[in-house]
Each structure stands twice: as C-alpha cells, then as structure tokens.
C-alpha cells in the first residue's frame, strides 16, 4: 500500500497589485541585510512615493535600543532625503504581528491614509493598515 499525498496549498494572504508585490520583494531582500547585533528582530521595508520611485531599507540595531532604527523608518528617511514628500504604499516584512505605532506615525508625517502591508518572512502579505 502506498501513502497518498495531497498537494499543499499556498499560504493564505492578501491579494496585492503588481506594484505592491514588487515592494514585498524589495522588503524581503532588504530584510536579509538587517544589522541586528543585539538580537533585535530583523525587518525589511519598502516604500513607493507618488512619483513611482521605490526605497528599501532594513532594521539597523544598536546595543542601546533607543538608538535602533526600524526598517520602515529607515525607508521613509531614505525616501525623504531623496526628496520624496508623499507616499502611495509601504510594505514591512517581519515576524511581528503588527507594524509599530511609531513607524506608522513616521509615515503619517508625510500624509495620512497610506496603505501599509505587513508580510511575513515568506513574502505572504497578511494584513493591511494605513498611516
């Protein structure tokens, strides 16, 4: 008698537009470059400005937690220092259950209502919130 196998189904998640899926790919790649010497959670983030330009960044940890920079804040800083002032969407790839409130506040500084997708390390977008 042979064991039967059933095909596994892909993890359930949100359906994203193609441009937002690109942000997930960028954020996953950025997460791999996170600097977390103190064992902080590695995150990657990507944002898209209203001109269609994208910016990605990773967690930058520090031995003093108050000096650490989250991935989303780093991506917003990279975009803002390049001249971006409004955003269309953002993605955070993390093992955490939610995007940090300080991170959302940083993004909201440049406009309320920006969709923020939270994806797991597997790249599956699990939730959507907004700034």
PEWO-V472987 format. One record per backbone hydrogen bond with DSSP energy under -0.5 kcal/mol. NH is the residue of the N-H (numbers start at 0). CO is the residue of the C=O. Records with the same first field share a line. If there is no record, write none. Layout:
BEGIN
NH: CO + CO
END
This chain:
BEGIN
13: 124
15: 13
20: 16
21: 17
22: 18
23: 19
24: 20
25: 21
26: 22
27: 23
28: 24
29: 25
30: 26
31: 27
32: 29
33: 30
34: 58
35: 33
38: 35
43: 92
44: 56
45: 90
46: 54
47: 88
48: 52
49: 85
51: 48
54: 46
56: 44
58: 42
59: 68
60: 34 + 58
64: 62
66: 63
67: 64
68: 59
73: 69
74: 70
75: 71
76: 72
77: 73
78: 74
79: 75
80: 76
81: 77 + 78
82: 79
83: 78
87: 47
88: 47
89: 114
90: 45
91: 116
92: 43
93: 91 + 118
103: 99
104: 100
105: 101
106: 102
107: 103
108: 104
109: 106
110: 107
113: 110
114: 87
115: 128
116: 89
117: 126
118: 91 + 116
119: 123
122: 119
124: 122
125: 117
126: 117
128: 115
130: 113
END
